[in-house]
Amino acid sequence: MAGGGNQADGDARFQIAPMIDLILTLLVFFMSSVALKQTENELALLLPGIPPIIGKTTGAKIELMVVIEEDESLSVNGASLATGANRELTALRTLIREQIDLFDNTLPVVICPSPDARHVRIIEVLDACAAEGVKNISFGEKS
């Protein structure tokens, strides 16, 4: 018998090398089977387009469309709201707060900046929406 030695004395020896081989083989098997399972991540994105129907409405399309002009003036749903000199946007915040009280914080706010609008003004509008707890903000084209 190869490597068995003399069995006459009755010592039964535990061979560790085959045990290590078996453990490493099982380890490789389980590591490779776990690596084959791929988990998918979900990103919560809201793409521009038709907004979902808001829970408290009766099916009417309700949204606030904030248009930012080149001179930094704002209009919401066609009504002039703020000039470029107004940096706090209190009128916009008040309007958003009223609309959230009527509907809920999933009210879609679509920001439509003109191509020449300053980015600072867009950030100010985003900050005003965040301060009032708006959860559904998207960007659109100025029509």
N, C-alpha and C positions, 0 to 999 in steps of 0.2 A: 504494500500500500504506500503510495507516495506521500511522504511527509507525515505519516501516521505514527511512526516510531514503534516502540515495543508496547503492545497492549497487555503483556503478561502481568504487569504489576497492578492492573486494574484502575489506573488513574484515567478518568474520563475528563479530558480538557475541553474547556469552552473556547471555541475559535472565534476571535473577535473580527477578523478581516471579512468573512462573509456577512456578518451582521452590519458592519459599516457599509459595505457595498449595497445591501438591501435598503438601509436607511437613506443613503444618498440617492438611490434609484427612486424611492418613494418621494423624496423631497423634490427631485427634478420633475417627477410626474405631476405632483400637486401644484408646483409653481407654474408649470406650463399650462395646466388646465385653468388656473385662475387668470392667467394673462390673456387667455382667449376670450374671456367675458369682457365686453366693452360696455360701459355705462354711457348713456346718452345724457347730455346736459340740456336743460331747457332754459332758453333766454326769453324773458318776458318783453316782447317788442310790440310796439304799436306803430304800425305803418300808416302813412297817410292814405286816406281814402274814406270810405263810408264808415262813420263811427258806429259802434254798437249801440243798440237802443238802451237808453238809461232806464233804470228800474222804476223810478217814480213818475215817469212820463206816460202818456197814453199812446206812445208810438210816434209822436212828433219828433222831428230831428232838431234837437236843441244843442247848440254849441256857441261858444264865444269865439268869434274870429277877430283877432287883434291885428290890425294892419299898421305897420311902422313905415312912415314916409321918410323921404330923404332928409327933410328938415327936422326929423326926430319927433314929429307930432304923431299922436296915436288916434286911431278910430276903432271902435268896437262895434261890429255888426253894422257898419255904415255910419254910425254917429260919432262925431268928433268928441274926443275925450280929454286929451292932454296935449300941451304944446311941448316943444323941445326944452323949454326952460324948467319944466316941472320934473325934478329928478326923483321925488319920493313916490310918484304915481299913486297918490292917495285916492283919486277918483277911480282908478283901475282896481285898486285893492277893495274899495267899497263895493264896486259893481260885482267883482268876483265873489266877495263874501255874501252878498245878497243872493246871487245865483246858486251858490253852494247851499245856502239855507233853504232855498226853494227845492232844489234837486238833491244832489249829494256831491261828495268830493270826486266822483268819477265824471263830472261834467267835462266834456272835451273842450280844451282851449287850443285853438289853432292859431299859431303865430305866423303871420305872413309879412315878412320884411321885404321892403323894396330892395333891388339889387345894390343900391348905393347907400343903404342905411348903415349907420355906424354900429359896429359889433357891441359897443358899450351899451347902447340903447336896448339891444336884443337881450343882453345879460340882465339889464334892469327889469325888463318885462318878465324874464324867467325867474328872477329873484322875487318879484311881486307875486307871481303864481305860487312859488314854493312857500312864501310866507303865509299865504292863505290856505295852504294844504291841498292844492290841486294835484291830483294823481295822474291825470290824463292830458298830457301836453304833446302836441305834435307841431310840425312845421308844414306850411303850405305855400303855394304861389300866390303872389298878389294878383288879383284879377282886375 
